[in-house]
Amino acid sequence: MSTDAVVLAYDDLPGDDLPGGDLPGAGAPAAGRQRPIDVRLNSNGILEIQLPPNREIDGDEARTAGATALTLAGGRRIPVLLVIRGVPSLSGEARQILTGSVTAVASAFAVVGESPVDRVIAHYVLRPKTGMVPARFFTAWSEAAEWLGQCANDD
């Protein structure tokens, strides 16, 4: 999968590669800054959203990420890949905002995580999608991206 991306927000952060499961280009923030939610549209047309690990996600940053997702989708329904690996919790407001944004744009929806906490968060994020779009939980980013690519090709 190509890691080329169009990024409308959060593009000033240095990047890591994929091995840790992070999105391409998602790196550590500058000293004293919390890492924001990373939202990008890759060259394969998959909207990738990565929540920063090791902290709760609140409504304000979810709202910014959701608006970015809607802008990048440009009114189209596209595959969405949400990485929640290492996120201890989402506020109720953040969960509602992210779920609403994803519902508005997703033609298929994959959530990537690995811990029992990730699975619980994924359950609450995926639950509203039942019957609306194909949706699955994965432990590997590459498998999720491959599945989303297959879903896109089926359309």
N, C-alpha and C positions, 0 to 999 in steps of 0.2 A: 504494500500500500504506500502510495506516495505521501510524503510529509509536507508537501507544498501547501500553503494555507493562505487564505485571505483573512486578515484579522482587523476588525473594526475597533476593538477595545483591548486593552491590556497587552499591547504589542511591545511594550518597553521592557519586558522582563527577559533576562538571559535564559537560554534554553538547556534542557537535558535531552537525551535520547530516550527512546521508548523502553529499554529493558526493564525499568522499574514499574512499568505499566502507565507511566504518565504520558500525556499527550505530547507530541512533538512540539518543541518550543516552550514547554512549560517548565520554568526553572524557579529558583529561589528568588525572593524579592530582595531589594536593596535593604541594607541594615535599617532597622527601626520600622519597616513597613510590613504589613501582613500581606501574604500572597493573595491576590484576588481570584475570583472564579475566572478561569480561562475559557473563552468561547471563540471558536474558529470554524470556518467552513473549509474543508480540505479539497484538494483538486479532484477527488472522486465524488464530490457532492455530498459528503457526510458532514453533518453539523456535529462537532465535537465539543462537549462541555466537561471541563474537569473542575471538580470542587477541591479546594486546597485541603490537604490532610491535617489532622491533629488540632482542629478547632471547629467550633459550632458555626454553622452558616446561618446568617440572619436574613431578615426580610429585605433590608436595603440592598445588600449585595446581590441577593437573588433577583430583585427587581431590575437592577442594572444588567445582570447576565441575561435575564429573560428578554429585556428590550433589545439587547444585542443579538440574541438568537432570532427574534422576529425580524430584525433588520437584515441579517445575513440570509435568512430564508427568502426574503423578498416576495412574500405572498405565495410561495410554492410550498408543497408538502414534500419534505425530504427526510432521509434517514437521520436519526439522532442517536449519538453515542454519549452516554453520561457516565463519567468515571467518579465513583464515590469512595474509592479505596482510602481507608484510614480516616474518614470523616466520623467523628464521634456522635454528632447529631445535627439535625436540621430543625430550626424552629418551625412551629406550625405554619407561620406566615411564609417562610422560605419554601417549605414543602408545597404549599398551595400555589405559590407564584411559579415555581419551577415546573410543577405538574401542569399548570395552565398554559405556560409558554410551550412546553413540549407538545401538549395536546393540540395546540394551534398549528404547529408546523410538521409534526412527525408523520411520515408515511410508514415507518417502522422504528422501533425504539429498543435499544440495547443498554443495559446498565452493567457496568463492570465494577466488581468489588471482590473481597476475598474473606473477610472475617464474618462471624455471626452478626455483628453490629451492621456491617454492610448489607447483609441479607435482609435484616429487619428494615433498614432504611429503604432498600430496593422494593420490598413488599409494599410499603406505603406510597412510593413513587409510582410503581407499576400498577397498583390496584385500580386506579381510575381508568386505566387504559384497556381493561378487559373488554374484548369484543370490538374495540375501536380500531386498533392497529396491531400488527404483530409486535409482541414485546417479550423480551427474555432477559434473564440474568446470566452473566458470564463471569468467570474468574480470570480470563485472559483477554487483554485488549485486542490481540490479533484475531482471536476467534470471533469476538463481537463484531469487529470491522468486516471480517469475511462474511459473516451472516448478514450484516446490513447490506453489503454489496450484492449478495444473492437476492435479498428482498427487493433491492432497487432494480435488479435485472428482471425480476418477475413482473414488475409493473408495466 
